[in-house]
Amino acid sequence: MNRCISVLGSTGSIGRQSLDVIAACGMTVTALTADQNSCLLEEQCRRFRPALAVLVQPEAAADLKLRLADTSIRVVGGPEGLEEAARLTQADTVITAVMGMAGLKPTLAALEAGKRVAIANKETLVCAGELVLAAADANGAELIPVDSEHSAIFQCLQGCQDRGEVKRLILTASGGPFFGWSREALAQVTPAQALRHPNWSMGAKITVDSASLMNKGLEYIEAMRLYRIPPEKISIVIHRESIIHSLVEYCDHAILAQLGVPDMRLPIQYALTWPERTPAVAEPLDLLTCPPLTFAPPDLEAFPCLSLALEAARTGGTATAILSSANEAAVSLFLREQISFPAIAQRVAKALEQVQVVQNPTLEDVLEADRLARLAAAE
């Protein structure tokens, strides 16, 4: 299978693993984008020879242009370059691995161009899910999840002829590094501790979100959007081993689960090759040596970020954008050691109280909610 792929956010964790999959599957790279890492992007460009390279920071783009002067690769600077890479005529598939709200406009651009979008950007669906789905429907574009949990659900739904047969989607959560901790103990958490995820190797922001369980709240909202299912039909269970990536329960009480080693290359590969399957890039799961599988309910008192996300999901409108953007701002403050770990939830709660929710939002409403939420969280 020879797909032509634009990788948005190629220097991040998902972007680098996507390039591993692309190389192993013999696919073609048409564009690579990053924020400011000109050194790594140069290495990637020399290996994959895309037609277009984009760096959002203009100074970094100027540096990359000099570095690649001996090649035919076109270098573009600025955020508008992300949208150009998403629309590129040669690309049939776009991997959106740009962190945060910066991924929204390029995702919409790719969908409007009728591309297959392998989406690894939670904030896009959380903040503007209705707009994203409308763009996909209007342009006949494919929206395929890359998150391991949503890929698992997507795979478990492949044999489902009628979504009315689905009783419940069950999202699994590892519980992060602080499973079982009290609220009092969490008050002393440092960024270094929060960044030690027990099972997954991910970027800093998503790793902190996993520690606070906000990540699972964002995935809860994503599931509502991706599968067009009401929140009361979605459950969350703590599964420490990260072997079962999520489950679907049907009306006859049959439960289908997708199992595998905790390796993001597996869902990335499936998003690129679906509806086909190709030989694995990830290691196989050995059932005889994997640990016993355990399950527990999430602790909503110790991890209030999850409660805030569930409430925002029920409120709808721009509440989910306020939640996501305030959290992004608060996590940034925590990583810079300017606020405590519990203050992340406090800042998000304050933003949800202060910023007015708009129902049936336009893109402008979502972007304004994003701006106001960041201000409220940063004050």
Secondary structure, DSSP 8 states (H G I E B T S, - for coil): ---EEEEETTTSHHHHHHHHHHHHHT-EEEEEEESS-HHHHHHHHHHH--SEEEESSHHHHHHHHHHTTTS--EEEESTHHHHHHHH-TT-SEEEE---GGGGHHHHHHHHHTT-EEEE--HHHHHHHHHHHHHHHHHHT-EEEE-SHHHHHHHHHTTT-S-GGGEEEEEEEE--GGGTT--HHHHTT--HHHHT--SS----HHHHHHHHHTHHHHHHHHHHHHHTT--GGGEEEEE-TT--EEEEEEETTS-EEEEE--S-THHHHHHHHHTTS--S-SS----TTTS-----B---TTT-HHHHHHHHHHHH-TTHHHHHHHHHHHHHHHHHTTSS-SHHHHHHHHHHHHHS---SS--HHHHHHHHHHHHHHHH-
